[in-house]
Amino acid sequence: MDDEPLSEWAERRDAKIGRLRAVPVVSGNGPKGSHLNPEAPRAIERWNGHTWEPHGFAANLAEAKRILYPEANEPPTPGPVPKPLGPGTGRHRKPRTPGADQR
């Protein structure tokens, strides 16, 4: 059989432990896409390896995103500035045909 070793599966499963998700607190048939009601409150849930458990609460989608993606709230670190392009037509441009400028 082409089954993967149990240790690889367990390692992949354990890597997901601690993952967070935001679920809209809505009535009806259950949660829908987050973009449908961005002002709805969100329950923050944490994966424990077997089930999603309550972890926190957010007042709306923007606050939930700040909790789920804290690295996005930090200002970007300045990196090297790209070198400006020099003169020339560039290799990706079509070659000029003779007489194309004459109309």
N, C-alpha and C positions, 0 to 999 in steps of 0.2 A: 504494500500500500504506500501511497505518497503522503501519509500523514506527517505533520510536523511533530517534533519532539514536544513532550508536555512542558518541558522547562522553557522553551521558546514561547509557547502560548501563555504560560503563567507570567513570564517577564513582560509580555505585551499587555496582558490584563492589568498587572500591577502598575504599569506606567500610567494608566488612566485614573488610578485612585487619587482623589483630591481634586479632580476636575470640577469646575463650577459651571452652573448654567442658570439662566434667569427664565422663570416661567411666569407669564402674565397671570394675575389673579383675576379671572373673569368668570362670570356665570354662563351657563349654557352647556354646549357640547364639549367643553374643555378648551385648553389653550390653542390659540391660532398663531400665525406668524407675528413676530414682534413688531413689524412695521405697520400692522393694521390698527393698533391702538397704542401709540407711543406714550401717551399720558397715563396709561393704566399702571397700577402698582405691580411690582414684581416680587415673587418669592425667589430668593437665591437658594439653590440646592447644590449639595456636594455629593459626588459619587464616592461611596465607601467600598466599592468592589463588588457589591451585590445589589444595592438599590440606591436611589437618590434620597438623601435625607435633608431636612431643613437646615439651612446654614445662616440665612440672614434675610433682610427685607430691603427693598429699594422703592422709592416713591414713584419713579417713572423709568423709562427706557434709558435716558441719559445717565441717571445715577447708577443704574444696573451696569451699564457699559464701563463706568469708572471703577466699579468693583471687580468686574470680570477681566478688564484689560488695564491694570494699573500702569503698565509700561507705556501705554499710549498717552498717559497724562504727563509724562516727563518730557521736558524740552529735548529736542534732538541734539546730540553732541556734534559740534562742528567738525567736519572732515576736510579732507584736502579739496581745494577748489580745482575744478577741471580746467585744463589748459585751453585757451581760446583757439578756435580754428584759424588756420592760416589762409593765405590767398590761394585761389585755385578753383577749378570747376568741380572737383570731387570725383571720385572713381565711380560713384553710383549714378552719375548723370548720363543721359544719352549723348553720344558723340554728335557734334554739330555737323550737319551736312552742308556741302558747298552750295551757296545760292539760297540758303534758307532765310537769310536776312533781307533778301531783295524781294520786295513785294510791290 
